[in-house]
Amino acid sequence: MVINMHISWLKSKEDNKSFIFQKNMGFDVFEIEDPEQTDKKLNELTKHYHTIVLSNEIASFSSDIITKYASDDSINIIIAKNKKAY
């Protein structure tokens, strides 16, 4: 049985800490070079994914999270917490 979860992860290309497990497991982890292009990439991803998990850093560059997707029940936007170094 194949389960299609339609989840993607979005992080900065320079971020070497976020979503390592997901990337190593072969999940759809997208890296964005220019954080100013976050809203453009989100728009692309919402055409193919129901849930998008963003690193906290990348989420801070998006105005669409609040203005466009907050009231859209068909898209789940999740902002991941930063990992603390111990």
N, CA, C and O atoms as a CHARMM CRD file, in Angstrom:
* protein
*
  344
    1    1 MET  N      0.84900  -1.18200   0.00000 PROA 1      0.00000
    2    1 MET  CA     0.00000   0.00000   0.00000 PROA 1      0.00000
    3    1 MET  C      0.89200   1.24200   0.00000 PROA 1      0.00000
    4    1 MET  O      1.81700   1.35300   0.80500 PROA 1      0.00000
    5    2 VAL  N      0.60800   2.15400  -0.89400 PROA 2      0.00000
    6    2 VAL  CA     1.35300   3.40900  -0.98200 PROA 2      0.00000
    7    2 VAL  C      0.49600   4.52100  -0.40900 PROA 2      0.00000
    8    2 VAL  O     -0.66200   4.68700  -0.79300 PROA 2      0.00000
    9    3 ILE  N      1.06800   5.27700   0.50900 PROA 3      0.00000
   10    3 ILE  CA     0.36500   6.40400   1.11000 PROA 3      0.00000
   11    3 ILE  C      1.01100   7.67800   0.59000 PROA 3      0.00000
   12    3 ILE  O      2.21600   7.87500   0.74700 PROA 3      0.00000
   13    4 ASN  N      0.22300   8.53300  -0.02000 PROA 4      0.00000
   14    4 ASN  CA     0.72700   9.79200  -0.54800 PROA 4      0.00000
   15    4 ASN  C      0.33500  10.89900   0.41800 PROA 4      0.00000
   16    4 ASN  O     -0.83700  11.26400   0.51000 PROA 4      0.00000
   17    5 MET  N      1.30800  11.43100   1.13400 PROA 5      0.00000
   18    5 MET  CA     1.01100  12.38500   2.19600 PROA 5      0.00000
   19    5 MET  C      1.01800  13.82700   1.71400 PROA 5      0.00000
   20    5 MET  O      0.49500  14.70300   2.40400 PROA 5      0.00000
   21    6 HSD  N      1.59800  14.09700   0.54400 PROA 6      0.00000
   22    6 HSD  CA     1.62900  15.44900  -0.01100 PROA 6      0.00000
   23    6 HSD  C      2.19700  16.47200   0.97000 PROA 6      0.00000
   24    6 HSD  O      1.59100  17.51400   1.22100 PROA 6      0.00000
   25    7 ILE  N      3.36000  16.16000   1.51400 PROA 7      0.00000
   26    7 ILE  CA     4.03700  17.06200   2.44600 PROA 7      0.00000
   27    7 ILE  C      5.38600  17.45100   1.84700 PROA 7      0.00000
   28    7 ILE  O      6.09100  16.62200   1.27200 PROA 7      0.00000
   29    8 SER  N      5.72300  18.71500   1.99400 PROA 8      0.00000
   30    8 SER  CA     7.04900  19.16500   1.58100 PROA 8      0.00000
   31    8 SER  C      7.64900  20.01600   2.68800 PROA 8      0.00000
   32    8 SER  O      6.94700  20.52800   3.56000 PROA 8      0.00000
   33    9 TRP  N      8.94700  20.15000   2.63100 PROA 9      0.00000
   34    9 TRP  CA     9.68600  20.95700   3.58800 PROA 9      0.00000
   35    9 TRP  C     10.46100  21.99900   2.80400 PROA 9      0.00000
   36    9 TRP  O     10.95900  21.72200   1.71300 PROA 9      0.00000
   37   10 LEU  N     10.56400  23.20700   3.36400 PROA 10     0.00000
   38   10 LEU  CA    11.24300  24.31000   2.69000 PROA 10     0.00000
   39   10 LEU  C     12.21000  24.97200   3.66100 PROA 10     0.00000
   40   10 LEU  O     11.84000  25.34500   4.77500 PROA 10     0.00000
   41   11 LYS  N     13.45900  25.10900   3.21600 PROA 11     0.00000
   42   11 LYS  CA    14.49200  25.70200   4.06000 PROA 11     0.00000
   43   11 LYS  C     15.47300  26.47400   3.19200 PROA 11     0.00000
   44   11 LYS  O     15.46800  26.35500   1.96600 PROA 11     0.00000
   45   12 SER  N     16.29400  27.24800   3.83000 PROA 12     0.00000
   46   12 SER  CA    17.34900  27.97700   3.14700 PROA 12     0.00000
   47   12 SER  C     18.43600  27.00200   2.71300 PROA 12     0.00000
   48   12 SER  O     18.72200  26.03800   3.42400 PROA 12     0.00000
   49   13 LYS  N     19.03700  27.23800   1.56800 PROA 13     0.00000
   50   13 LYS  CA    20.12200  26.38900   1.09000 PROA 13     0.00000
   51   13 LYS  C     21.30500  26.40300   2.05000 PROA 13     0.00000
   52   13 LYS  O     22.04000  25.42100   2.14600 PROA 13     0.00000
   53   14 GLU  N     21.49000  27.50800   2.75900 PROA 14     0.00000
   54   14 GLU  CA    22.59600  27.63300   3.70600 PROA 14     0.00000
   55   14 GLU  C     22.30900  26.96600   5.05500 PROA 14     0.00000
   56   14 GLU  O     23.22100  26.79900   5.86500 PROA 14     0.00000
   57   15 ASP  N     21.07400  26.59100   5.29900 PROA 15     0.00000
   58   15 ASP  CA    20.65900  25.96500   6.55800 PROA 15     0.00000
   59   15 ASP  C     21.04800  24.48600   6.53000 PROA 15     0.00000
   60   15 ASP  O     20.44700  23.69100   5.80800 PROA 15     0.00000
   61   16 ASN  N     22.04500  24.13400   7.31100 PROA 16     0.00000
   62   16 ASN  CA    22.52600  22.75200   7.34200 PROA 16     0.00000
   63   16 ASN  C     21.96100  21.95100   8.50100 PROA 16     0.00000
   64   16 ASN  O     22.36400  20.80700   8.71100 PROA 16     0.00000
   65   17 LYS  N     21.03500  22.52800   9.26000 PROA 17     0.00000
   66   17 LYS  CA    20.50900  21.84900  10.44100 PROA 17     0.00000
   67   17 LYS  C     19.05200  21.40700  10.29100 PROA 17     0.00000
   68   17 LYS  O     18.65300  20.40500  10.88400 PROA 17     0.00000
   69   18 SER  N     18.26800  22.12300   9.52100 PROA 18     0.00000
   70   18 SER  CA    16.83900  21.82800   9.43300 PROA 18     0.00000
   71   18 SER  C     16.55100  20.69500   8.44800 PROA 18     0.00000
   72   18 SER  O     17.14300  20.62500   7.37000 PROA 18     0.00000
   73   19 PHE  N     15.65200  19.82900   8.82800 PROA 19     0.00000
   74   19 PHE  CA    15.07700  18.78700   7.96800 PROA 19     0.00000
   75   19 PHE  C     16.11200  17.80100   7.41600 PROA 19     0.00000
   76   19 PHE  O     15.94800  17.28200   6.31200 PROA 19     0.00000
   77   20 ILE  N     17.16000  17.54900   8.17200 PROA 20     0.00000
   78   20 ILE  CA    18.18500  16.59400   7.75600 PROA 20     0.00000
   79   20 ILE  C     17.59800  15.19300   7.64900 PROA 20     0.00000
   80   20 ILE  O     17.83300  14.48900   6.66600 PROA 20     0.00000
   81   21 PHE  N     16.84000  14.79300   8.65300 PROA 21     0.00000
   82   21 PHE  CA    16.23900  13.45300   8.65200 PROA 21     0.00000
   83   21 PHE  C     15.33800  13.27600   7.43800 PROA 21     0.00000
   84   21 PHE  O     15.43200  12.27200   6.73200 PROA 21     0.00000
   85   22 GLN  N     14.46000  14.25300   7.19400 PROA 22     0.00000
   86   22 GLN  CA    13.52800  14.16000   6.08000 PROA 22     0.00000
   87   22 GLN  C     14.26900  14.05900   4.74600 PROA 22     0.00000
   88   22 GLN  O     13.89200  13.27400   3.87700 PROA 22     0.00000
   89   23 LYS  N     15.31500  14.85300   4.59400 PROA 23     0.00000
   90   23 LYS  CA    16.10000  14.84100   3.36000 PROA 23     0.00000
   91   23 LYS  C     16.78800  13.49100   3.17000 PROA 23     0.00000
   92   23 LYS  O     16.78300  12.93400   2.07300 PROA 23     0.00000
   93   24 ASN  N     17.38100  12.97000   4.24700 PROA 24     0.00000
   94   24 ASN  CA    18.06500  11.67800   4.17300 PROA 24     0.00000
   95   24 ASN  C     17.10300  10.52500   3.89800 PROA 24     0.00000
   96   24 ASN  O     17.50400   9.50600   3.33500 PROA 24     0.00000
   97   25 MET  N     15.85700  10.67500   4.28400 PROA 25     0.00000
   98   25 MET  CA    14.85300   9.65100   4.03900 PROA 25     0.00000
   99   25 MET  C     14.23100   9.76700   2.64700 PROA 25     0.00000
  100   25 MET  O     13.40600   8.93700   2.26300 PROA 25     0.00000
  101   26 GLY  N     14.61900  10.78300   1.90000 PROA 26     0.00000
  102   26 GLY  CA    14.13700  10.92600   0.53100 PROA 26     0.00000
  103   26 GLY  C     12.85100  11.71100   0.38800 PROA 26     0.00000
  104   26 GLY  O     12.23200  11.69600  -0.67600 PROA 26     0.00000
  105   27 PHE  N     12.44000  12.39500   1.44100 PROA 27     0.00000
  106   27 PHE  CA    11.23700  13.21900   1.35200 PROA 27     0.00000
  107   27 PHE  C     11.53600  14.47900   0.53900 PROA 27     0.00000
  108   27 PHE  O     12.69300  14.79100   0.25800 PROA 27     0.00000
  109   28 ASP  N     10.49800  15.18100   0.17500 PROA 28     0.00000
  110   28 ASP  CA    10.61500  16.38000  -0.65900 PROA 28     0.00000
  111   28 ASP  C     11.03600  17.59000   0.17300 PROA 28     0.00000
  112   28 ASP  O     10.20100  18.32300   0.70200 PROA 28     0.00000
  113   29 VAL  N     12.33700  17.77700   0.27500 PROA 29     0.00000
  114   29 VAL  CA    12.90200  18.92300   0.98200 PROA 29     0.00000
  115   29 VAL  C     13.45600  19.87000  -0.07900 PROA 29     0.00000
  116   29 VAL  O     14.36300  19.52100  -0.83500 PROA 29     0.00000
  117   30 PHE  N     12.89700  21.06300  -0.11700 PROA 30     0.00000
  118   30 PHE  CA    13.32400  22.05400  -1.09400 PROA 30     0.00000
  119   30 PHE  C     14.20100  23.09100  -0.41000 PROA 30     0.00000
  120   30 PHE  O     13.92300  23.53000   0.70500 PROA 30     0.00000
  121   31 GLU  N     15.24900  23.46400  -1.09500 PROA 31     0.00000
  122   31 GLU  CA    16.16800  24.47200  -0.57800 PROA 31     0.00000
  123   31 GLU  C     16.05300  25.71500  -1.44500 PROA 31     0.00000
  124   31 GLU  O     16.04800  25.63300  -2.67400 PROA 31     0.00000
  125   32 ILE  N     15.96200  26.84300  -0.80400 PROA 32     0.00000
  126   32 ILE  CA    15.80400  28.10100  -1.52100 PROA 32     0.00000
  127   32 ILE  C     17.07200  28.93000  -1.34300 PROA 32     0.00000
  128   32 ILE  O     17.54000  29.13700  -0.22400 PROA 32     0.00000
  129   33 GLU  N     17.61700  29.39600  -2.45300 PROA 33     0.00000
  130   33 GLU  CA    18.85600  30.19200  -2.39300 PROA 33     0.00000
  131   33 GLU  C     18.60500  31.60500  -1.89500 PROA 33     0.00000
  132   33 GLU  O     19.36200  32.11300  -1.06800 PROA 33     0.00000
  133   34 ASP  N     17.56900  32.23500  -2.38200 PROA 34     0.00000
  134   34 ASP  CA    17.26400  33.62200  -2.03300 PROA 34     0.00000
  135   34 ASP  C     16.00700  33.66000  -1.17100 PROA 34     0.00000
  136   34 ASP  O     14.90700  33.46100  -1.68700 PROA 34     0.00000
  137   35 PRO  N     16.14500  33.91000   0.12400 PROA 35     0.00000
  138   35 PRO  CA    14.97400  33.93100   1.00700 PROA 35     0.00000
  139   35 PRO  C     13.89200  34.90900   0.56600 PROA 35     0.00000
  140   35 PRO  O     12.72600  34.73700   0.92000 PROA 35     0.00000
  141   36 GLU  N     14.25900  35.93100  -0.19900 PROA 36     0.00000
  142   36 GLU  CA    13.26700  36.88800  -0.69400 PROA 36     0.00000
  143   36 GLU  C     12.30500  36.23600  -1.68400 PROA 36     0.00000
  144   36 GLU  O     11.26200  36.80900  -2.00000 PROA 36     0.00000
  145   37 GLN  N     12.64400  35.05200  -2.17400 PROA 37     0.00000
  146   37 GLN  CA    11.79000  34.32200  -3.11600 PROA 37     0.00000
  147   37 GLN  C     10.87900  33.30300  -2.41900 PROA 37     0.00000
  148   37 GLN  O     10.27900  32.45100  -3.07400 PROA 37     0.00000
  149   38 THR  N     10.78200  33.39600  -1.09800 PROA 38     0.00000
  150   38 THR  CA     9.99700  32.43800  -0.32400 PROA 38     0.00000
  151   38 THR  C      8.54100  32.39200  -0.77100 PROA 38     0.00000
  152   38 THR  O      7.99700  31.30500  -0.96600 PROA 38     0.00000
  153   39 ASP  N      7.90400  33.53500  -0.93700 PROA 39     0.00000
  154   39 ASP  CA     6.49300  33.53900  -1.34100 PROA 39     0.00000
  155   39 ASP  C      6.29400  32.92700  -2.72500 PROA 39     0.00000
  156   39 ASP  O      5.30300  32.23500  -2.96100 PROA 39     0.00000
  157   40 LYS  N      7.22000  33.17400  -3.62700 PROA 40     0.00000
  158   40 LYS  CA     7.13800  32.59300  -4.96500 PROA 40     0.00000
  159   40 LYS  C      7.21900  31.07000  -4.88400 PROA 40     0.00000
  160   40 LYS  O      6.44500  30.36900  -5.53600 PROA 40     0.00000
  161   41 LYS  N      8.16600  30.55100  -4.07600 PROA 41     0.00000
  162   41 LYS  CA     8.31700  29.10500  -3.92600 PROA 41     0.00000
  163   41 LYS  C      7.10500  28.50300  -3.22800 PROA 41     0.00000
  164   41 LYS  O      6.65100  27.42100  -3.60400 PROA 41     0.00000
  165   42 LEU  N      6.57400  29.18800  -2.21600 PROA 42     0.00000
  166   42 LEU  CA     5.36100  28.70700  -1.54900 PROA 42     0.00000
  167   42 LEU  C      4.21600  28.57300  -2.54500 PROA 42     0.00000
  168   42 LEU  O      3.48600  27.58200  -2.52100 PROA 42     0.00000
  169   43 ASN  N      4.05600  29.54900  -3.40600 PROA 43     0.00000
  170   43 ASN  CA     3.00600  29.51600  -4.40800 PROA 43     0.00000
  171   43 ASN  C      3.15600  28.29300  -5.31600 PROA 43     0.00000
  172   43 ASN  O      2.16600  27.64100  -5.64800 PROA 43     0.00000
  173   44 GLU  N      4.38200  27.98200  -5.71500 PROA 44     0.00000
  174   44 GLU  CA     4.63800  26.79500  -6.52800 PROA 44     0.00000
  175   44 GLU  C      4.29000  25.51100  -5.77100 PROA 44     0.00000
  176   44 GLU  O      3.65200  24.61000  -6.31500 PROA 44     0.00000
  177   45 LEU  N      4.71800  25.44400  -4.51300 PROA 45     0.00000
  178   45 LEU  CA     4.51200  24.22900  -3.72700 PROA 45     0.00000
  179   45 LEU  C      3.04300  23.97300  -3.41700 PROA 45     0.00000
  180   45 LEU  O      2.63000  22.81600  -3.33500 PROA 45     0.00000
  181   46 THR  N      2.24900  25.01500  -3.24300 PROA 46     0.00000
  182   46 THR  CA     0.82800  24.82000  -2.90700 PROA 46     0.00000
  183   46 THR  C      0.04600  24.19200  -4.05100 PROA 46     0.00000
  184   46 THR  O     -1.07400  23.72500  -3.84600 PROA 46     0.00000
  185   47 LYS  N      0.60400  24.17300  -5.22600 PROA 47     0.00000
  186   47 LYS  CA    -0.05700  23.52500  -6.36300 PROA 47     0.00000
  187   47 LYS  C      0.08700  22.01200  -6.30600 PROA 47     0.00000
  188   47 LYS  O     -0.65800  21.29500  -6.97500 PROA 47     0.00000
  189   48 HSD  N      1.04600  21.51100  -5.50900 PROA 48     0.00000
  190   48 HSD  CA     1.33700  20.07600  -5.47700 PROA 48     0.00000
  191   48 HSD  C      1.28300  19.45100  -4.08000 PROA 48     0.00000
  192   48 HSD  O      1.22400  18.22800  -3.95000 PROA 48     0.00000
  193   49 TYR  N      1.30500  20.28400  -3.04200 PROA 49     0.00000
  194   49 TYR  CA     1.36900  19.77100  -1.67700 PROA 49     0.00000
  195   49 TYR  C      0.26400  20.38700  -0.82300 PROA 49     0.00000
  196   49 TYR  O     -0.09000  21.55500  -0.98100 PROA 49     0.00000
  197   50 HSD  N     -0.27000  19.57100   0.08400 PROA 50     0.00000
  198   50 HSD  CA    -1.30700  20.05300   1.00000 PROA 50     0.00000
  199   50 HSD  C     -0.70900  20.61000   2.28800 PROA 50     0.00000
  200   50 HSD  O     -1.30100  21.46600   2.94500 PROA 50     0.00000
  201   51 THR  N      0.46400  20.11400   2.63300 PROA 51     0.00000
  202   51 THR  CA     1.14100  20.55800   3.85100 PROA 51     0.00000
  203   51 THR  C      2.56400  20.95900   3.50300 PROA 51     0.00000
  204   51 THR  O      3.29300  20.22100   2.84100 PROA 51     0.00000
  205   52 ILE  N      2.94000  22.14100   3.96300 PROA 52     0.00000
  206   52 ILE  CA     4.28500  22.64500   3.72600 PROA 52     0.00000
  207   52 ILE  C      4.86700  23.05900   5.07600 PROA 52     0.00000
  208   52 ILE  O      4.28700  23.86300   5.80600 PROA 52     0.00000
  209   53 VAL  N      6.01600  22.49200   5.38100 PROA 53     0.00000
  210   53 VAL  CA     6.71000  22.81000   6.62600 PROA 53     0.00000
  211   53 VAL  C      7.88000  23.72000   6.26900 PROA 53     0.00000
  212   53 VAL  O      8.71500  23.37500   5.43300 PROA 53     0.00000
  213   54 LEU  N      7.93200  24.87200   6.90500 PROA 54     0.00000
  214   54 LEU  CA     8.98800  25.84500   6.63700 PROA 54     0.00000
  215   54 LEU  C      9.89300  25.97900   7.85400 PROA 54     0.00000
  216   54 LEU  O      9.44300  25.89900   8.99700 PROA 54     0.00000
  217   55 SER  N     11.16200  26.18000   7.58600 PROA 55     0.00000
  218   55 SER  CA    12.05700  26.51200   8.68800 PROA 55     0.00000
  219   55 SER  C     11.65600  27.89400   9.20400 PROA 55     0.00000
  220   55 SER  O     11.10600  28.70500   8.45900 PROA 55     0.00000
  221   56 ASN  N     11.92500  28.14800  10.44700 PROA 56     0.00000
  222   56 ASN  CA    11.56900  29.42500  11.06700 PROA 56     0.00000
  223   56 ASN  C     12.21300  30.59000  10.31700 PROA 56     0.00000
  224   56 ASN  O     11.59100  31.63500  10.11900 PROA 56     0.00000
  225   57 GLU  N     13.45100  30.39900   9.90700 PROA 57     0.00000
  226   57 GLU  CA    14.17500  31.44900   9.18000 PROA 57     0.00000
  227   57 GLU  C     13.46900  31.81100   7.87500 PROA 57     0.00000
  228   57 GLU  O     13.25200  32.99100   7.59700 PROA 57     0.00000
  229   58 ILE  N     13.11100  30.81800   7.07900 PROA 58     0.00000
  230   58 ILE  CA    12.46200  31.06800   5.79200 PROA 58     0.00000
  231   58 ILE  C     11.06500  31.64700   5.99000 PROA 58     0.00000
  232   58 ILE  O     10.64000  32.51500   5.22600 PROA 58     0.00000
  233   59 ALA  N     10.35600  31.17900   6.99900 PROA 59     0.00000
  234   59 ALA  CA     8.99900  31.68400   7.25600 PROA 59     0.00000
  235   59 ALA  C      9.00400  33.18000   7.52800 PROA 59     0.00000
  236   59 ALA  O      8.03800  33.87200   7.20700 PROA 59     0.00000
  237   60 SER  N     10.06900  33.67800   8.11000 PROA 60     0.00000
  238   60 SER  CA    10.12600  35.10500   8.42400 PROA 60     0.00000
  239   60 SER  C     10.19300  35.98100   7.17500 PROA 60     0.00000
  240   60 SER  O      9.96800  37.18800   7.25800 PROA 60     0.00000
  241   61 PHE  N     10.49600  35.39700   6.03100 PROA 61     0.00000
  242   61 PHE  CA    10.55800  36.14600   4.77800 PROA 61     0.00000
  243   61 PHE  C      9.23800  36.12500   4.00000 PROA 61     0.00000
  244   61 PHE  O      9.14600  36.71700   2.92500 PROA 61     0.00000
  245   62 SER  N      8.22700  35.45400   4.53200 PROA 62     0.00000
  246   62 SER  CA     6.96800  35.32700   3.80500 PROA 62     0.00000
  247   62 SER  C      5.88200  36.23500   4.36600 PROA 62     0.00000
  248   62 SER  O      5.60500  36.23000   5.56600 PROA 62     0.00000
  249   63 SER  N      5.28200  37.00000   3.49000 PROA 63     0.00000
  250   63 SER  CA     4.10200  37.77100   3.88900 PROA 63     0.00000
  251   63 SER  C      2.83400  36.99300   3.54700 PROA 63     0.00000
  252   63 SER  O      1.78100  37.23800   4.13600 PROA 63     0.00000
  253   64 ASP  N      2.92700  36.05800   2.60100 PROA 64     0.00000
  254   64 ASP  CA     1.75800  35.28200   2.17700 PROA 64     0.00000
  255   64 ASP  C      1.26000  34.31000   3.23900 PROA 64     0.00000
  256   64 ASP  O      0.09300  33.91900   3.21600 PROA 64     0.00000
  257   65 ILE  N      2.12300  33.91500   4.16600 PROA 65     0.00000
  258   65 ILE  CA     1.68300  32.97400   5.20400 PROA 65     0.00000
  259   65 ILE  C      0.47800  33.54900   5.93600 PROA 65     0.00000
  260   65 ILE  O     -0.48000  32.83100   6.22300 PROA 65     0.00000
  261   66 ILE  N      0.52400  34.81700   6.23300 PROA 66     0.00000
  262   66 ILE  CA    -0.57900  35.45600   6.95400 PROA 66     0.00000
  263   66 ILE  C     -1.63500  35.98800   6.00000 PROA 66     0.00000
  264   66 ILE  O     -2.82700  35.77900   6.22700 PROA 66     0.00000
  265   67 THR  N     -1.23000  36.66200   4.94800 PROA 67     0.00000
  266   67 THR  CA    -2.20100  37.32900   4.07600 PROA 67     0.00000
  267   67 THR  C     -2.93000  36.38500   3.13200 PROA 67     0.00000
  268   67 THR  O     -4.08100  36.64200   2.78000 PROA 67     0.00000
  269   68 LYS  N     -2.29500  35.30900   2.71700 PROA 68     0.00000
  270   68 LYS  CA    -2.88700  34.44300   1.69800 PROA 68     0.00000
  271   68 LYS  C     -3.30700  33.07300   2.22200 PROA 68     0.00000
  272   68 LYS  O     -4.39100  32.59400   1.89000 PROA 68     0.00000
  273   69 TYR  N     -2.47500  32.44400   3.02800 PROA 69     0.00000
  274   69 TYR  CA    -2.71300  31.05600   3.40900 PROA 69     0.00000
  275   69 TYR  C     -3.36400  30.86500   4.77300 PROA 69     0.00000
  276   69 TYR  O     -3.84300  29.77000   5.07000 PROA 69     0.00000
  277   70 ALA  N     -3.39500  31.88500   5.60000 PROA 70     0.00000
  278   70 ALA  CA    -3.96200  31.74200   6.95000 PROA 70     0.00000
  279   70 ALA  C     -5.43700  31.35400   6.91100 PROA 70     0.00000
  280   70 ALA  O     -5.90600  30.62700   7.78600 PROA 70     0.00000
  281   71 SER  N     -6.15600  31.82000   5.92800 PROA 71     0.00000
  282   71 SER  CA    -7.58300  31.51900   5.85200 PROA 71     0.00000
  283   71 SER  C     -7.90900  30.44200   4.82000 PROA 71     0.00000
  284   71 SER  O     -9.08300  30.17400   4.56400 PROA 71     0.00000
  285   72 ASP  N     -6.89400  29.82400   4.22500 PROA 72     0.00000
  286   72 ASP  CA    -7.08400  28.78200   3.21800 PROA 72     0.00000
  287   72 ASP  C     -7.04800  27.41500   3.89400 PROA 72     0.00000
  288   72 ASP  O     -5.98500  26.94200   4.29700 PROA 72     0.00000
  289   73 ASP  N     -8.20900  26.78600   4.01400 PROA 73     0.00000
  290   73 ASP  CA    -8.29600  25.49700   4.69900 PROA 73     0.00000
  291   73 ASP  C     -7.71600  24.33600   3.89200 PROA 73     0.00000
  292   73 ASP  O     -7.54200  23.24200   4.42900 PROA 73     0.00000
  293   74 SER  N     -7.41700  24.55400   2.62300 PROA 74     0.00000
  294   74 SER  CA    -6.88700  23.47200   1.80400 PROA 74     0.00000
  295   74 SER  C     -5.36000  23.34900   1.91500 PROA 74     0.00000
  296   74 SER  O     -4.77900  22.37500   1.43700 PROA 74     0.00000
  297   75 ILE  N     -4.72600  24.32100   2.53500 PROA 75     0.00000
  298   75 ILE  CA    -3.26200  24.31900   2.68500 PROA 75     0.00000
  299   75 ILE  C     -2.91100  24.40600   4.16300 PROA 75     0.00000
  300   75 ILE  O     -3.44000  25.24400   4.89300 PROA 75     0.00000
  301   76 ASN  N     -2.01500  23.53300   4.59000 PROA 76     0.00000
  302   76 ASN  CA    -1.49000  23.58200   5.96000 PROA 76     0.00000
  303   76 ASN  C     -0.05500  24.09600   5.90700 PROA 76     0.00000
  304   76 ASN  O      0.81700  23.47800   5.29700 PROA 76     0.00000
  305   77 ILE  N      0.17300  25.21500   6.54300 PROA 77     0.00000
  306   77 ILE  CA     1.51700  25.77500   6.63800 PROA 77     0.00000
  307   77 ILE  C      1.98400  25.59100   8.07500 PROA 77     0.00000
  308   77 ILE  O      1.32500  26.03600   9.01500 PROA 77     0.00000
  309   78 ILE  N      3.11700  24.93700   8.23300 PROA 78     0.00000
  310   78 ILE  CA     3.67200  24.67600   9.55800 PROA 78     0.00000
  311   78 ILE  C      5.04700  25.32500   9.62200 PROA 78     0.00000
  312   78 ILE  O      5.87600  25.14100   8.73200 PROA 78     0.00000
  313   79 ILE  N      5.27300  26.07600  10.67400 PROA 79     0.00000
  314   79 ILE  CA     6.57400  26.71000  10.87800 PROA 79     0.00000
  315   79 ILE  C      7.30900  25.91300  11.95300 PROA 79     0.00000
  316   79 ILE  O      6.85700  25.81600  13.09300 PROA 79     0.00000
  317   80 ALA  N      8.44400  25.34800  11.56700 PROA 80     0.00000
  318   80 ALA  CA     9.22400  24.51200  12.47600 PROA 80     0.00000
  319   80 ALA  C     10.02400  25.40200  13.42700 PROA 80     0.00000
  320   80 ALA  O     10.53200  26.45600  13.04200 PROA 80     0.00000
  321   81 LYS  N     10.11900  24.96000  14.65000 PROA 81     0.00000
  322   81 LYS  CA    10.93600  25.67100  15.64000 PROA 81     0.00000
  323   81 LYS  C     12.40200  25.49000  15.33700 PROA 81     0.00000
  324   81 LYS  O     12.80900  24.49700  14.73400 PROA 81     0.00000
  325   82 ASN  N     13.19100  26.45600  15.76000 PROA 82     0.00000
  326   82 ASN  CA    14.64400  26.33600  15.63500 PROA 82     0.00000
  327   82 ASN  C     15.15500  25.29600  16.61000 PROA 82     0.00000
  328   82 ASN  O     14.64900  25.17900  17.72700 PROA 82     0.00000
  329   83 LYS  N     16.15200  24.54400  16.19100 PROA 83     0.00000
  330   83 LYS  CA    16.77900  23.58800  17.09900 PROA 83     0.00000
  331   83 LYS  C     17.74300  24.34500  17.99000 PROA 83     0.00000
  332   83 LYS  O     18.47700  25.21800  17.52700 PROA 83     0.00000
  333   84 LYS  N     17.73700  24.01100  19.26000 PROA 84     0.00000
  334   84 LYS  CA    18.66300  24.63300  20.19500 PROA 84     0.00000
  335   84 LYS  C     19.93100  23.78500  20.28200 PROA 84     0.00000
  336   84 LYS  O     19.87500  22.55600  20.32500 PROA 84     0.00000
  337   85 ALA  N     21.04200  24.45000  20.30600 PROA 85     0.00000
  338   85 ALA  CA    22.30800  23.73500  20.47500 PROA 85     0.00000
  339   85 ALA  C     22.57300  23.58300  21.97200 PROA 85     0.00000
  340   85 ALA  O     22.48800  24.54700  22.73300 PROA 85     0.00000
  341   86 TYR  N     22.89100  22.37600  22.36900 PROA 86     0.00000
  342   86 TYR  CA    23.16700  22.10600  23.77700 PROA 86     0.00000
  343   86 TYR  C     24.62500  21.85900  23.99600 PROA 86     0.00000
  344   86 TYR  O     25.04600  21.61400  25.12600 PROA 86     0.00000
